[in-house]
Amino acid sequence: MMDNDLRIRRLLQEAEDPEVAVILLDVVLGFGAHADPARELAPAIQQAFKIAKKTSNALLKGDIVKELDSGKDFPIATKADLSLLIGEVKALKETHALIERVGKELETDFCNLLKSKSFDDFIDNFKDLVKIDELKKIKYVVYEKYQ
């Protein structure tokens, strides 16, 4: 099993360096790896972030969009990376919202299925259950194929 002690010490050392802007941590999973690396690394990462917030000159300390709009002199590559990150976060938020809407739609349709009073009612409610209207709103989902 891997011992994360050296990694944690180095993480905290780098967090104290005011010139460090990014700390990239690779976590090994699988055979021979630590049984629960997150449990061991999470407190150290939190501690490192607290240290870095106090000492770093380069750390972005807030809303990335506001940081980009602040007029700070970021290298073009950094601006591009941050813009890409903002787009990815937005896409993740939209996906999360979609999954929540689909879940609510499925929950309603399933409840209606269970409340069916007759066989015909059951068939109609089953059709609603397998026809997820929220998916029709996504332009990249080939929905008609599965109806």
Summary of the structure (lengths in Angstrom):
residues: 147
radius of gyration: 24.1
end to end distance: 49.7
largest distance: 70.6
contacts: 308
relative contact order: 0.08
helix: 65%
strand: 0%
